Amino acid sequence: MTFGLVEERTGRRAVRRRDVVAVRAVPADVAEILGVEAGSPCLAMANLYWDQEGSPTEYAVDFLAAGRELSAEYSLD
């Protein structure tokens, strides 16, 4: 995530985030990196961040094929 760098360099602070998780076909340009056939199903997670004025600051998509993990750890304080 680069939202910290965006804020540092531009003053645009990320204040909202949306994550979308879906099973999608692996694009051809990603398939070789994941070691799977293009079109194979994979888990895709898209992240979109907006700044304090409502403008997008970052959009990223991660692809997870079989044998890979996605984990997150959060403080509940």
Wavefront OBJ file of the C-alpha trace (Angstrom):
o trace
v 0.000 0.000 0.000
v 1.348 3.329 -1.000
v -1.161 5.646 0.675
v 1.468 6.739 3.230
v 3.836 7.725 0.441
v 1.054 9.561 -1.413
v 0.269 11.563 1.737
v 3.933 12.301 2.412
v 4.580 13.593 -1.102
v 1.263 15.275 -1.950
v -0.556 15.974 1.331
v -3.486 13.864 0.094
v -4.497 11.711 3.082
v -6.406 8.465 2.516
v -9.606 8.619 4.556
v -11.731 5.897 2.959
v -11.023 2.450 1.535
v -13.063 -0.148 -0.328
v -11.951 -3.770 -0.743
v -13.638 -6.027 -3.288
v -12.856 -9.744 -3.186
v -14.003 -12.015 -6.013
v -13.103 -15.197 -7.861
v -11.893 -14.144 -11.318
v -10.074 -15.618 -14.273
v -6.309 -15.061 -14.121
v -5.253 -12.575 -16.828
v -2.591 -13.757 -19.268
v -0.007 -11.239 -18.015
v -0.410 -12.468 -14.425
v -0.711 -16.219 -15.124
v 3.000 -16.764 -15.735
v 3.932 -14.982 -12.509
v 1.507 -17.172 -10.535
v 2.580 -20.324 -12.385
v -0.943 -21.140 -13.586
v -2.779 -21.250 -16.912
v -4.341 -18.010 -18.137
v -8.070 -18.105 -17.450
v -7.716 -20.315 -14.359
v -9.900 -19.214 -11.454
v -8.167 -17.273 -8.709
v -9.034 -15.023 -5.818
v -8.699 -11.353 -6.743
v -8.753 -8.503 -4.238
v -9.116 -4.925 -5.449
v -8.376 -1.999 -3.095
v -9.474 1.562 -3.770
v -8.547 4.516 -1.543
v -9.952 8.054 -1.530
v -8.472 11.235 -0.089
v -10.034 13.804 2.216
v -11.598 15.558 -0.798
v -13.201 12.410 -2.233
v -10.701 11.869 -5.059
v -9.148 8.424 -5.634
v -5.523 8.158 -4.539
v -4.753 4.489 -5.164
v -6.207 1.471 -6.950
v -4.557 -1.947 -6.788
v -5.531 -5.519 -7.625
v -3.895 -8.582 -6.070
v -4.325 -12.079 -7.523
v -4.038 -15.235 -5.413
v -3.837 -18.636 -7.082
v -4.059 -22.042 -5.435
v -1.376 -22.628 -2.822
v -1.049 -18.948 -1.897
v -2.440 -17.177 1.161
v -3.968 -13.842 1.987
v -3.909 -12.878 5.651
v -4.625 -9.789 7.692
v -4.067 -9.019 11.357
v -5.903 -6.252 13.184
v -5.746 -4.806 16.658
v -9.154 -4.821 18.338
v -8.253 -2.190 20.912
l 1 2 3 4 5 6 7 8 9 10 11 12 13 14 15 16 17 18 19 20 21 22 23 24 25 26 27 28 29 30 31 32 33 34 35 36 37 38 39 40 41 42 43 44 45 46 47 48 49 50 51 52 53 54 55 56 57 58 59 60 61 62 63 64 65 66 67 68 69 70 71 72 73 74 75 76 77
